[in-house]
Amino acid sequence: MVPIQASCCHGTMCCEGGHDDLPGVVAGVLDTYRELAAGSRFDWGGEFGRDPSGPGPLWWQYARYADWWELLMTFVVEAAQGRPGTFHDALWRLTSHEPPHGLVVVEVGELVSVRQGPLPYALDGMPVELAVLVHAATEVAGPVAVGDATVSLDGQTTDVAFCTFAAAAPTLEAAVGGQRRSVPVVEAADAARLWLSAAAPCRWSVVDDRGGAWFPDGVLHKWDAHGRPYFHGRDIVLDVPAAAVTVTAARGIGYESVSAELHPAAGALVEVALDPEALFDPAVNGWFGGDLHVHLNYSGDYVVDLDDAARIQEGEALHVLNLVAANHQTTRVYDVEAFEHSVGHDLAWSTPAQIARFGVEYRNDMLGHVHAFAPSSAPSAYQSGHARGTNPYDWPPNAEACRELRESGATVGYTHPVFGTITAESPAGAFVAARSNEARELVADAALGLVDSVDLLGPTPVAGNVVLYHRLLSSGLRLAATAGTDTMLSMAKVGPLSNPPGWARVYAYLGDARLEASAWRDAVRAGRTLVTNGPWVDFTVDAAPPGTVLSKQPGDVLRLRARATGPGTRLVQVVGPDGPVAQAEAVAGEAVVDVDVVVGEPTWLAAVVDGDAHPDVLYGTAFAHTTPVYVDVDGRRVGRAADARWCIEWLDLLEALARREGTFETAAQLGDLVAVLDAARDHYHAVVAATTDELISMEDS
C-alpha cells in the first residue's frame, strides 16, 4: 500500500495566512524564539532553573502523564516535610502501576525491566515520540542508554528522557553496565484518512483505541487538563491508523461536545461531519465572554505565531482574547515587541464578533501578578523582584504599576489569587511560601481603589479565591469578578496551563452596545460580569443585573432571581456577607431561585453555581459566580468588622513576610511598601470603627 501522508488543515486559518502581519522586528523576535527553542527542548531562556531538587524544566513536559496538581502537591508536601525527592520521584510513584499511553517505564535493578501500556500505533513516515521514565531501584554506575537518548542519573533515583520511534524501528533498547533489554514499544499500522468538517471552527480531539493522539499538519499538538489531545480548525484532513478511532468536536463554553466512533479501512478516506450543539448564547442578550490572562509565547513546546492564536480563538468561540506580554524569571519579556507595536489597537483577525488584543501581565512573585486589558500605552516596567530580571528588588510596590496601568485606560485585575488553603477564620495559608505568585498586595491595592477585579477562576483552587473575594466585598469594596486562565499557548502538556484559552471566562454585559474593547473594558470596570467554567446563570435583584448599586430603606422588599443551567450544574445559591440567602437544587439540568427578602442592613448579593465534574468542564468542577448587586441602606454601604479585621490580619502577614523574605535595596524601599499597607489599613480600621460605633449607638437606644 502507498502510505498516506498527513495533510494540512484545508480551509482553516493555519493555511490561509494573513494574520501574522507584524513588522520585521516582531517577526525577528519569533525567529529568536525559534533559535532558543532549537537549543533547549522546553526551557528556551533558562527560566525554569536547573536545581535537581526543584521542578526544573522537564516536569512541565511530563505533567500530563499524572495529574499535574497531584504531582505538584506531592513534591511540595514532601519538600515541606523535609523528605528528599524530585519531581521525577513523584512521577515514579504516581505511575508505578500500568503507565499511561505515551510513557514507558524502565526500572534498573538486578535486571532491567520495561513496562508500558498498550503499544502505540506507528504509521509509515510518521515518527512516534514517547517519554521514558528511568528509575533506579539500586545504585547505578554510569549512564543508562534508552532508545536514542542517554540518562545520567547523577545521584538521582529517577529521570525522564524523550525518545523517537518509527514503524520501521519499533523497539526500545535499554542498557546499563553489562545489562541490556530490548522490547517493542510501537506497533506498525496501516494508514487511513479522515476528513473532519463542521459549520464553524471547532476544537477537535482524535484518539485511537489505545489512547494514541492524532493531529493534522500545521496545528499545535496540545493536551487539556483531562489528558485529551486537541487542535483547532473547521475543514481538516489528517491520517490515522486503520483501527477504532473516536473523534470529538467541541467549541468552548456554551456548547455541548459531540463525538463519533468509527473504524476506517486501510487506505480509505472517511468524512466526519460534527457540529457541537449550542446550549446557550449569552451574546444574544448582550453578554460577551473573554479570557484576560493568556500567554502566546512563554517558553515551552512551541513557538506560537498569530495565525495559531487566531485559529484557536475562533475555534473556542471566545469573544475577547487578552494576550499578555510578560517576563518569567529573567529580563526577557515575551511578546513585548508585538504588544508595544499594537498597543491601543485590535489585532488583525478581530471582527464585530470577536476582539483580540495584546495586554500586560505585571509580575512580582511575592506581591502578586496583575493583568491589564486595553491599555493605551506601554508601562514603564513589566516586573519587579526577579533576581535575574531587570529589577531584582520588590520595589516599587505593585500599587505603582496598578496606578500607571489604570492611568493608561486599562482594566487592572489580580490573577490566580490564592494557592494555599485559607479559611474564613484566617488568611495565614496564603503566606506559607515566600514567592508563590499569590495576590498578596490585592488586599491593599483594592482598598486604595487601584484594582478593578479579581480572578475567581484560573489555575488555582476556587475555594480560596472565593473566601478572599467575599471578605473584600464585606469590607465595603466593590470589585468585579473576572477570569484569567493563565493558559500558555506555547505549552502542550501542562494540565490547565495547556488548556485552550477561555476554558474559564468572564462575561461582561454590554446591553445594546457593540462589542468593542472600550465597551467591554467599561463593563468589567462597572462590575457587570459573571465568571464560569461551564454553567450559565442569569441573576437579578429587583430586575437589576450584577454590578448595580441599589439604594434601599429598611423594610423594603427585594426580589432575587437566579436561574442556572449548563454542564455540571447541581446547585445555585444567592449568597451575601453571612452566606447563603436562598438556594435551589437542579432539576432536569436547571436550578431556579425566585424569592423575596426584606431589606435590613447594607449588603451585597451574588449568585453562585456549584456543580460536578463534567467532560466539557476543562478543569475542576462546574462553577460560576456573578459580581454582586450592592444594596445600600440609608446611604450606607456594607461594612463588616470581622471581615475588615481579617483583611487587616492579611496586611500584617504581608508586612511580616516582606520584612522577612523581601528583597530591598534600601530601608526606604521597604518603607514605600509599608506606607501602602498603612494606607490600606486606614480603610479597614475605618470599617471596624464604623461598625463599632453603630453597635454602641444601638445599645444606647
C-alpha positions as CSV (number, residue, x, y, z in Angstrom):
1,M,0.0,0.0,0.0
2,V,1.2,3.5,-0.8
3,P,1.4,5.4,2.6
4,I,-1.0,8.3,3.0
5,Q,0.8,11.4,4.1
6,A,-0.6,13.8,6.7
7,S,-2.4,16.7,5.1
8,C,-2.7,20.4,6.0
9,C,-6.0,21.6,7.6
10,H,-7.6,22.8,4.4
11,G,-9.7,25.9,4.6
12,T,-8.6,26.9,8.1
13,M,-6.6,29.9,9.2
14,C,-3.4,27.9,9.6
15,C,-3.3,27.6,5.8
16,E,-4.7,31.0,4.8
17,G,-2.1,33.2,6.5
18,G,-2.6,36.9,6.6
19,H,-2.7,37.3,10.4
20,D,1.0,37.1,11.1
21,D,1.4,40.6,9.7
22,L,3.7,42.1,12.3
23,P,6.6,44.3,11.3
24,G,10.1,42.9,10.8
25,V,11.3,43.5,14.3
26,V,8.5,41.4,15.7
27,A,8.9,38.6,13.2
28,G,12.6,38.7,14.1
29,V,11.7,38.1,17.7
30,L,9.8,34.9,16.7
31,D,12.9,33.8,14.9
32,T,14.9,34.4,18.0
33,Y,12.5,32.3,20.0
34,R,12.9,29.5,17.4
35,E,16.6,29.7,17.8
36,L,16.3,29.5,21.5
37,A,13.9,26.6,21.3
38,A,16.2,24.7,19.0
39,G,18.9,24.8,21.6
40,S,16.6,23.7,24.5
41,R,13.9,21.1,24.4
42,F,11.5,23.2,26.5
43,D,13.2,25.9,28.5
44,W,14.2,28.4,25.9
45,G,15.8,31.0,28.1
46,G,16.7,29.2,31.3
47,E,13.6,30.5,33.1
48,F,12.9,27.2,34.9
49,G,16.3,26.6,36.5
50,R,18.4,23.5,36.9
51,D,18.1,22.7,40.6
52,P,17.7,18.9,40.7
53,S,15.7,19.2,43.9
54,G,13.2,21.6,42.3
55,P,10.7,21.4,39.4
56,G,13.2,22.1,36.6
57,P,12.1,22.5,33.0
58,L,11.2,18.9,32.3
59,W,8.4,18.3,34.7
60,W,6.3,20.7,32.7
61,Q,6.6,18.3,29.8
62,Y,5.6,15.1,31.6
63,A,3.0,16.6,33.9
64,R,0.3,15.2,31.6
65,Y,1.3,11.6,32.5
66,A,0.0,12.2,36.1
67,D,-2.5,14.7,37.4
68,W,-0.4,17.8,37.3
69,W,-1.8,19.2,40.6
70,E,-1.3,15.9,42.4
71,L,2.2,15.8,41.0
72,L,3.0,19.3,42.1
73,M,1.5,18.9,45.6
74,T,3.2,15.5,46.1
75,F,6.5,17.2,45.6
76,V,5.7,20.3,47.7
77,V,4.3,18.4,50.6
78,E,7.3,16.1,50.7
79,A,9.7,19.0,50.5
80,A,7.9,20.8,53.3
81,Q,8.2,17.6,55.4
82,G,12.0,17.6,54.8
83,R,11.9,14.4,52.8
84,P,14.4,14.4,49.9
85,G,13.0,13.8,46.4
86,T,12.4,15.2,43.0
87,F,9.5,15.6,40.6
88,H,10.9,12.6,38.8
89,D,10.5,10.5,42.0
90,A,6.9,11.8,42.5
91,L,6.1,10.9,38.9
92,W,7.5,7.4,39.5
93,R,5.3,6.8,42.5
94,L,2.2,8.2,40.7
95,T,2.8,5.9,37.7
96,S,4.1,2.8,39.4
97,H,1.3,0.7,38.0
98,E,0.4,0.5,34.3
99,P,1.9,3.6,32.7
100,P,-0.5,5.8,30.7
101,H,-0.2,6.0,26.9
102,G,3.0,7.7,25.7
103,L,5.0,6.8,28.8
104,V,7.5,3.9,29.0
105,V,8.9,3.0,32.4
106,V,12.4,1.4,32.7
107,E,13.4,0.1,36.1
108,V,17.1,-0.6,36.7
109,G,17.9,-3.1,39.4
110,E,19.5,-6.5,39.4
111,L,17.8,-6.8,36.0
112,V,16.5,-4.1,33.6
113,S,12.7,-4.2,33.2
114,V,10.5,-2.2,30.9
115,R,6.8,-1.5,31.4
116,Q,4.2,0.3,29.3
117,G,0.6,0.3,28.4
118,P,-0.9,-0.8,25.0
119,L,1.7,-0.3,22.2
120,P,1.1,2.9,20.3
121,Y,0.4,2.7,16.6
122,A,3.1,3.9,14.2
123,L,2.4,4.9,10.6
124,D,5.0,4.7,7.9
125,G,6.8,8.1,7.8
126,M,5.3,9.4,11.0
127,P,7.6,9.1,14.0
128,V,6.2,8.5,17.5
129,E,7.6,10.3,20.4
130,L,7.5,8.6,23.8
131,A,8.6,9.7,27.3
132,V,10.8,7.2,29.0
133,L,10.9,7.3,32.8
134,V,14.1,5.6,34.1
135,H,14.0,4.6,37.8
136,A,17.0,3.0,39.6
137,A,15.9,0.6,42.3
138,T,19.6,0.2,43.2
139,E,22.6,2.4,42.8
140,V,23.5,2.8,39.1
141,A,27.1,3.3,38.0
142,G,27.3,5.1,34.7
143,P,24.7,6.3,32.2
144,V,21.5,4.5,31.2
145,A,21.0,4.3,27.4
146,V,17.4,4.2,26.4
147,G,16.5,4.4,22.7
148,D,18.1,7.4,21.1
149,A,18.7,9.1,24.4
150,T,21.1,8.8,27.4
151,V,20.1,9.3,31.0
152,S,22.7,10.2,33.6
153,L,21.1,9.9,37.0
154,D,23.9,11.7,38.8
155,G,22.8,10.6,42.2
156,Q,19.1,10.8,41.5
157,T,17.0,7.7,41.5
158,T,14.7,8.8,38.7
159,D,14.8,10.8,35.5
160,V,13.0,11.2,32.2
161,A,14.1,11.1,28.6
162,F,12.2,11.6,25.4
163,C,12.8,9.2,22.5
164,T,11.5,8.9,18.9
165,F,10.4,5.7,17.3
166,A,9.2,4.8,13.8
167,A,7.2,1.9,12.4
168,A,10.4,0.5,10.8
169,A,12.3,0.6,14.1
170,P,9.7,-0.2,16.8
171,T,11.9,-1.4,19.7
172,L,13.4,0.3,22.6
173,E,16.8,-0.9,23.8
174,A,17.7,-0.1,27.4
175,A,21.2,-0.7,28.5
176,V,23.2,0.0,31.7
177,G,26.6,-1.5,32.5
178,G,26.5,-5.1,31.2
179,Q,22.7,-5.3,31.2
180,R,20.7,-4.9,28.1
181,R,17.0,-5.2,27.4
182,S,15.2,-4.8,24.1
183,V,11.4,-4.6,23.9
184,P,8.8,-3.5,21.3
185,V,7.4,-0.1,22.1
186,V,5.3,0.7,19.0
187,E,3.3,-1.3,16.5
188,A,3.3,-0.7,12.8
189,A,-0.2,0.0,11.4
190,D,-1.7,0.8,8.0
191,A,-3.0,4.3,7.5
192,A,-6.4,5.7,6.8
193,R,-7.5,9.3,6.3
194,L,-10.2,11.4,8.0
195,W,-11.8,14.5,6.6
196,L,-13.3,16.5,9.5
197,S,-15.8,19.2,8.8
198,A,-18.0,21.5,10.8
199,A,-20.2,24.5,10.2
200,A,-17.8,26.7,12.3
201,P,-14.2,26.2,13.6
202,C,-14.1,23.8,16.4
203,R,-11.7,22.2,18.9
204,W,-11.1,18.6,17.7
205,S,-9.8,15.5,19.5
206,V,-8.9,12.3,17.6
207,V,-7.9,9.3,19.7
208,D,-7.4,5.7,18.7
209,D,-8.5,2.7,20.7
210,R,-5.1,2.5,22.5
211,G,-5.2,6.1,23.7
212,G,-3.0,7.5,20.9
213,A,-3.5,11.1,19.7
214,W,-3.6,12.1,16.0
215,F,-3.1,15.5,14.6
216,P,-3.0,17.2,11.1
217,D,0.0,19.2,10.0
218,G,0.1,22.9,10.6
219,V,-1.5,22.9,14.1
220,L,-0.3,22.9,17.7
221,H,-0.4,19.4,19.2
222,K,-2.0,20.1,22.7
223,W,-3.4,18.1,25.6
224,D,-6.0,19.5,28.0
225,A,-6.2,19.1,31.8
226,H,-8.2,15.8,31.3
227,G,-5.2,14.5,29.3
228,R,-7.2,14.7,26.0
229,P,-5.4,15.8,22.8
230,Y,-6.9,18.6,20.8
231,F,-6.3,21.0,17.9
232,H,-8.5,23.6,16.2
233,G,-9.9,24.1,12.7
234,R,-13.0,23.6,10.6
235,D,-12.2,21.7,7.4
236,I,-9.4,19.3,8.2
237,V,-7.7,16.2,6.7
238,L,-5.4,14.0,8.7
239,D,-4.0,10.5,8.7
240,V,-4.9,7.9,11.4
241,P,-4.3,4.2,11.9
242,A,-6.8,1.8,10.3
243,A,-8.2,1.0,13.7
244,A,-11.0,2.1,16.0
245,V,-10.9,5.9,16.4
246,T,-13.0,8.4,18.3
247,V,-13.5,11.9,17.0
248,T,-14.8,14.7,19.3
249,A,-15.7,18.2,18.3
250,A,-16.2,21.0,20.9
251,R,-16.5,24.8,20.9
252,G,-15.9,26.1,24.4
253,I,-18.4,27.3,27.0
254,G,-22.0,27.4,25.7
255,Y,-21.6,24.3,23.5
256,E,-22.0,20.6,24.2
257,S,-19.3,18.4,22.7
258,V,-20.3,15.7,20.2
259,S,-18.4,12.5,19.2
260,A,-18.3,9.8,16.6
261,E,-16.8,6.4,16.7
262,L,-15.5,4.8,13.5
263,H,-13.1,2.1,12.2
264,P,-11.7,3.3,8.8
265,A,-10.3,0.7,6.4
266,A,-6.7,0.9,5.3
267,G,-6.3,3.5,2.6
268,A,-9.9,4.8,3.0
269,L,-11.0,8.4,3.2
270,V,-13.8,8.8,5.7
271,E,-15.7,12.1,6.1
272,V,-16.7,13.0,9.6
273,A,-19.1,15.9,9.9
274,L,-19.8,17.1,13.5
275,D,-21.3,20.3,14.9
276,P,-21.2,21.0,18.7
277,E,-24.7,21.8,20.0
278,A,-25.3,25.3,21.3
279,L,-26.6,25.1,24.9
280,F,-27.0,28.8,25.4
281,D,-25.9,32.0,23.6
282,P,-25.2,34.8,26.0
283,A,-24.3,37.2,23.2
284,V,-27.9,37.4,22.1
285,N,-28.7,39.1,25.4
286,G,-25.6,41.3,25.4
287,W,-23.1,39.2,27.4
288,F,-19.7,38.7,25.8
289,G,-17.1,36.3,27.2
290,G,-13.3,36.9,27.5
291,D,-10.1,35.5,28.9
292,L,-7.9,38.1,30.5
293,H,-4.8,36.1,31.0
294,V,-3.4,34.2,28.0
295,H,0.3,33.8,27.1
296,L,1.2,33.5,23.5
297,N,4.9,32.5,23.9
298,Y,6.3,31.6,27.3
299,S,9.0,29.1,26.7
300,G,7.6,25.5,26.2
301,D,7.0,23.1,23.4
302,Y,6.2,25.5,20.6
303,V,6.9,29.0,19.2
304,V,3.4,30.3,18.6
305,D,2.5,32.8,15.9
306,L,-0.6,34.9,15.5
307,D,-2.2,32.5,13.0
308,D,-2.3,29.9,15.8
309,A,-3.9,32.4,18.2
310,A,-6.5,33.4,15.6
311,R,-7.5,29.9,14.8
312,I,-7.7,29.0,18.5
313,Q,-9.8,32.0,19.4
314,E,-12.3,31.3,16.7
315,G,-12.4,27.6,17.4
316,E,-13.3,28.4,21.1
317,A,-16.0,31.0,20.2
318,L,-14.2,33.3,22.5
319,H,-15.3,36.9,22.1
320,V,-12.4,38.6,23.8
321,L,-8.8,37.4,24.0
322,N,-6.2,39.2,26.0
323,L,-2.7,38.0,25.1
324,V,-0.3,39.3,27.8
325,A,3.3,40.4,27.4
326,A,5.2,39.1,30.5
327,N,8.5,38.0,31.7
328,H,9.0,34.7,33.5
329,Q,12.1,34.9,35.7
330,T,14.6,36.7,33.5
331,T,14.9,40.0,31.6
332,R,13.1,38.6,28.6
333,V,9.5,39.9,28.4
334,Y,7.8,37.5,26.0
335,D,5.9,39.1,23.1
336,V,6.6,42.7,24.3
337,E,7.5,43.8,20.8
338,A,4.1,42.6,19.5
339,F,2.4,44.4,22.4
340,E,4.2,47.7,22.0
341,H,3.6,47.6,18.2
342,S,-0.1,47.1,18.6
343,V,-0.9,48.8,21.9
344,G,-4.2,50.5,21.8
345,H,-5.4,48.6,18.7
346,D,-7.3,45.4,18.0
347,L,-5.3,42.6,16.3
348,A,-5.8,41.9,12.6
349,W,-8.2,39.0,12.9
350,S,-10.7,40.9,15.1
351,T,-14.2,41.2,13.8
352,P,-17.5,42.6,15.1
353,A,-18.0,39.3,16.8
354,Q,-14.5,38.9,18.4
355,I,-11.7,41.1,19.7
356,A,-8.1,40.1,20.2
357,R,-5.6,42.4,21.8
358,F,-2.1,42.4,23.4
359,G,-2.1,43.4,27.0
360,V,0.2,43.1,30.0
361,E,0.9,40.9,32.9
362,Y,2.9,42.8,35.6
363,R,4.6,40.3,37.8
364,N,6.1,40.3,41.3
365,D,6.2,36.7,42.7
366,M,5.9,37.8,46.4
367,L,3.3,40.6,46.0
368,G,1.3,39.1,43.2
369,H,0.6,39.3,39.4
370,V,-1.9,41.6,37.7
371,H,-3.2,41.6,34.2
372,A,-4.1,44.7,32.2
373,F,-6.6,44.8,29.3
374,A,-6.7,47.6,26.7
375,P,-4.0,50.0,27.9
376,S,-3.4,52.9,25.6
377,S,0.4,52.9,26.2
378,A,3.2,50.7,27.3
379,P,4.1,50.7,31.0
380,S,7.4,51.8,32.3
381,A,8.1,48.3,33.8
382,Y,6.8,44.8,33.4
383,Q,8.1,43.2,36.6
384,S,10.0,43.5,39.9
385,G,11.6,41.2,42.4
386,H,13.1,38.7,39.9
387,A,16.7,38.1,40.7
388,R,17.6,37.6,37.0
389,G,15.2,40.3,35.8
390,T,15.7,44.0,35.1
391,N,14.7,44.9,38.7
392,P,15.7,42.3,41.3
393,Y,14.1,44.3,44.1
394,D,10.5,44.1,45.4
395,W,10.1,47.7,44.7
396,P,8.2,49.8,43.8
397,P,5.1,48.3,45.4
398,N,2.6,46.8,42.9
399,A,0.4,49.8,43.7
400,E,2.6,51.9,41.4
401,A,2.2,49.5,38.5
402,C,-1.6,49.3,39.1
403,R,-1.8,53.1,39.1
404,E,0.2,53.5,35.9
405,L,-1.8,50.9,34.1
406,R,-5.1,52.3,35.2
407,E,-4.0,55.8,34.1
408,S,-3.3,54.3,30.6
409,G,-7.0,53.3,30.5
410,A,-6.6,49.6,31.2
411,T,-8.6,47.4,33.5
412,V,-6.4,46.0,36.2
413,G,-7.1,42.7,37.9
414,Y,-5.2,40.4,40.2
415,T,-4.9,36.9,38.8
416,H,-4.6,33.4,40.4
417,P,-5.1,35.0,43.9
418,V,-4.7,32.1,46.3
419,F,-2.7,28.8,46.0
420,G,-2.7,27.9,49.7
421,T,-5.6,26.9,51.9
422,I,-7.2,29.9,53.6
423,T,-10.3,29.9,55.7
424,A,-12.9,32.5,56.8
425,E,-11.1,32.5,60.2
426,S,-7.6,33.2,59.0
427,P,-5.7,34.1,55.8
428,A,-2.5,32.6,57.1
429,G,-2.5,29.8,54.4
430,A,-1.7,32.4,51.7
431,F,1.6,33.2,53.3
432,V,3.3,29.7,53.5
433,A,5.7,30.2,50.6
434,A,7.6,33.4,50.1
435,R,7.3,33.6,46.3
436,S,4.2,31.7,45.3
437,N,2.7,34.2,42.9
438,E,-0.3,34.7,45.2
439,A,-2.2,38.1,45.1
440,R,-0.9,39.4,48.4
441,E,-1.0,43.1,47.6
442,L,-4.5,42.8,46.3
443,V,-6.0,43.5,49.7
444,A,-4.1,46.8,49.9
445,D,-4.5,47.9,46.3
446,A,-8.2,47.2,46.2
447,A,-8.7,49.3,49.3
448,L,-6.8,52.2,47.6
449,G,-9.1,52.0,44.5
450,L,-6.3,50.8,42.2
451,V,-7.8,47.5,41.2
452,D,-10.9,46.7,39.0
453,S,-11.2,43.0,39.5
454,V,-10.0,39.7,40.9
455,D,-9.9,36.4,39.0
456,L,-12.1,33.9,40.8
457,L,-11.4,31.3,38.1
458,G,-7.9,30.3,36.9
459,P,-5.3,27.6,37.6
460,T,-5.7,28.0,41.4
461,P,-8.3,26.2,43.6
462,V,-11.6,28.2,43.5
463,A,-12.4,27.9,47.3
464,G,-9.6,30.2,48.5
465,N,-10.3,32.7,45.8
466,V,-13.9,32.9,46.8
467,V,-13.1,33.3,50.5
468,L,-10.8,36.2,49.8
469,Y,-13.3,37.8,47.4
470,H,-16.2,37.6,49.9
471,R,-14.0,39.1,52.7
472,L,-13.1,42.1,50.4
473,L,-16.8,42.6,49.4
474,S,-17.9,42.5,53.0
475,S,-15.3,45.1,53.9
476,G,-17.1,47.6,51.6
477,L,-15.0,47.1,48.5
478,R,-16.6,46.8,45.0
479,L,-14.6,44.6,42.8
480,A,-15.6,42.8,39.6
481,A,-15.4,39.0,39.4
482,T,-13.2,38.1,36.4
483,A,-11.4,35.0,35.0
484,G,-7.9,34.6,33.7
485,T,-6.9,31.1,32.8
486,D,-3.1,31.6,32.7
487,T,-3.2,29.4,29.6
488,M,0.2,29.2,27.8
489,L,-0.3,28.5,24.1
490,S,3.3,27.5,23.7
491,M,3.0,24.7,26.2
492,A,1.4,21.4,25.2
493,K,1.1,19.1,28.3
494,V,0.9,21.1,31.5
495,G,-2.6,20.5,32.9
496,P,-4.9,23.6,32.9
497,L,-2.0,25.7,31.6
498,S,-2.2,23.8,28.4
499,N,-6.0,24.1,28.1
500,P,-7.4,26.2,25.3
501,P,-8.0,29.9,26.2
502,G,-11.4,30.6,27.5
503,W,-11.8,27.2,29.4
504,A,-12.9,29.6,32.1
505,R,-14.1,33.0,31.1
506,V,-15.6,36.3,32.3
507,Y,-18.7,37.5,30.6
508,A,-19.3,41.3,30.6
509,Y,-22.8,42.7,30.0
510,L,-22.8,45.3,27.2
511,G,-26.5,45.5,26.7
512,D,-27.2,47.0,23.3
513,A,-23.7,48.3,22.9
514,R,-21.4,46.9,20.1
515,L,-18.6,44.6,21.1
516,E,-15.6,46.9,21.2
517,A,-12.6,46.8,23.5
518,S,-13.6,50.1,25.2
519,A,-17.2,48.9,25.9
520,W,-16.1,45.6,27.2
521,R,-13.5,47.2,29.4
522,D,-16.0,49.7,30.8
523,A,-18.5,46.9,31.6
524,V,-15.8,45.0,33.5
525,R,-14.8,48.1,35.4
526,A,-18.5,48.6,36.3
527,G,-18.8,45.1,37.6
528,R,-21.4,43.9,35.1
529,T,-19.8,40.5,35.0
530,L,-20.0,36.8,35.8
531,V,-17.4,34.1,35.6
532,T,-17.9,30.5,34.7
533,N,-16.1,27.3,33.6
534,G,-19.3,25.8,32.1
535,P,-22.6,26.7,33.7
536,W,-24.6,29.8,32.8
537,V,-26.5,31.8,35.4
538,D,-29.0,34.7,34.9
539,F,-29.1,36.8,38.1
540,T,-31.0,39.9,39.0
541,V,-32.1,41.7,42.2
542,D,-35.2,43.8,41.5
543,A,-34.5,43.1,37.8
544,A,-31.1,44.8,38.1
545,P,-28.0,42.9,36.8
546,P,-24.7,42.3,38.6
547,G,-22.7,45.4,39.4
548,T,-25.8,47.5,40.1
549,V,-25.9,49.6,43.3
550,L,-29.5,49.7,44.7
551,S,-30.5,52.4,47.3
552,K,-33.0,51.0,49.8
553,Q,-34.6,51.6,53.2
554,P,-35.1,49.1,56.0
555,G,-38.2,47.1,55.4
556,D,-38.1,47.3,51.6
557,V,-38.6,44.0,49.8
558,L,-36.1,42.7,47.2
559,R,-36.9,40.1,44.6
560,L,-34.0,37.7,44.0
561,R,-34.0,35.8,40.7
562,A,-31.3,33.3,39.7
563,R,-31.6,30.6,37.0
564,A,-28.6,28.3,36.4
565,T,-28.1,25.7,33.7
566,G,-25.3,24.1,31.7
567,P,-22.6,21.4,32.1
568,G,-22.3,20.0,35.7
569,T,-24.9,22.4,37.3
570,R,-26.0,20.9,40.6
571,L,-26.9,23.9,42.9
572,V,-27.5,27.6,42.6
573,Q,-27.2,29.9,45.6
574,V,-27.8,33.6,46.2
575,V,-25.1,34.5,48.8
576,G,-24.3,37.5,50.9
577,P,-21.9,38.5,53.7
578,D,-23.5,35.9,56.0
579,G,-23.5,33.1,53.5
580,P,-26.4,31.6,51.5
581,V,-29.6,33.6,51.4
582,A,-31.5,31.2,49.2
583,Q,-30.7,28.2,47.1
584,A,-32.1,25.5,44.8
585,E,-31.0,22.1,43.6
586,A,-31.0,21.5,39.8
587,V,-34.0,19.6,38.4
588,A,-33.7,18.3,34.8
589,G,-30.5,20.3,34.4
590,E,-31.9,23.7,35.7
591,A,-31.8,25.3,39.1
592,V,-34.0,28.3,39.9
593,V,-34.2,30.7,42.8
594,D,-37.1,33.1,42.9
595,V,-37.7,34.6,46.3
596,D,-38.4,37.9,48.1
597,V,-36.3,39.1,51.0
598,V,-36.7,42.0,53.4
599,V,-34.0,44.7,53.5
600,G,-32.3,45.1,56.8
601,E,-28.6,46.1,56.9
602,P,-26.5,47.1,53.9
603,T,-25.4,44.1,52.0
604,W,-24.2,42.6,48.7
605,L,-25.9,39.7,46.9
606,A,-24.3,37.4,44.3
607,A,-25.3,34.2,42.5
608,V,-23.0,31.2,42.8
609,V,-23.4,27.9,40.9
610,D,-21.7,24.8,42.3
611,G,-21.6,21.6,40.3
612,D,-19.9,18.3,39.5
613,A,-17.1,17.3,37.3
614,H,-18.1,17.2,33.6
615,P,-16.2,16.4,30.4
616,D,-17.0,19.8,29.0
617,V,-15.7,21.5,32.2
618,L,-12.0,21.5,31.4
619,Y,-10.6,22.0,34.9
620,G,-12.1,21.4,38.3
621,T,-15.8,21.1,39.0
622,A,-18.6,23.2,37.4
623,F,-18.6,26.7,38.9
624,A,-20.0,30.1,38.2
625,H,-20.1,33.3,40.3
626,T,-21.5,36.8,39.5
627,T,-20.3,40.1,40.6
628,P,-22.7,41.2,43.3
629,V,-25.6,43.6,43.2
630,Y,-24.8,46.0,46.0
631,V,-27.6,47.1,48.4
632,D,-27.0,50.4,50.2
633,V,-29.3,51.2,53.0
634,D,-29.9,54.8,54.3
635,G,-27.0,55.8,52.2
636,R,-24.6,53.3,53.8
637,R,-22.7,50.5,52.1
638,V,-21.9,47.2,53.6
639,G,-19.0,47.0,56.0
640,R,-18.5,44.2,58.5
641,A,-15.9,44.4,61.3
642,A,-15.0,40.7,61.3
643,D,-14.2,40.9,57.6
644,A,-12.2,44.1,57.9
645,R,-10.2,42.6,60.8
646,W,-9.5,39.5,58.6
647,C,-8.1,41.9,55.9
648,I,-6.0,43.7,58.5
649,E,-4.5,40.4,59.5
650,W,-3.8,39.7,55.8
651,L,-1.9,43.1,55.6
652,D,0.0,42.3,58.8
653,L,1.1,38.9,57.4
654,L,2.2,40.6,54.2
655,E,4.3,43.1,56.1
656,A,5.9,40.4,58.2
657,L,6.6,38.4,55.0
658,A,8.2,41.4,53.3
659,R,10.4,42.2,56.2
660,R,11.5,38.5,56.5
661,E,11.8,37.5,52.8
662,G,11.6,40.6,50.7
663,T,14.5,41.9,48.6
664,F,15.0,45.7,49.1
665,E,18.0,47.8,48.2
666,T,17.3,50.3,50.9
667,A,15.1,50.7,54.0
668,A,13.2,53.4,52.1
669,Q,12.1,50.8,49.5
670,L,10.6,48.6,52.3
671,G,9.1,51.8,53.7
672,D,7.3,52.5,50.5
673,L,5.5,49.1,50.7
674,V,4.7,49.6,54.4
675,A,3.2,53.0,53.5
676,V,0.9,51.3,51.0
677,L,-0.1,48.8,53.6
678,D,-0.7,51.5,56.2
679,A,-2.9,53.5,53.8
680,A,-5.0,50.4,53.2
681,R,-5.2,49.6,56.9
682,D,-6.8,53.0,57.4
683,H,-9.7,51.8,55.2
684,Y,-10.2,48.6,57.1
685,H,-9.8,50.3,60.5
686,A,-12.5,52.8,59.4
687,V,-14.8,49.9,58.7
688,V,-14.2,48.4,62.1
689,A,-14.7,51.8,63.8
690,A,-17.9,52.5,61.9
691,T,-19.4,49.1,62.8
692,T,-18.4,49.5,66.4
693,D,-20.0,53.0,66.5
694,E,-23.2,51.5,65.1
695,L,-23.3,48.8,67.8
696,I,-22.7,51.3,70.6
697,S,-25.5,53.5,69.2
698,M,-27.9,50.5,69.1
699,E,-27.0,49.6,72.7
700,D,-27.6,53.2,73.8
701,S,-31.0,53.3,72.1
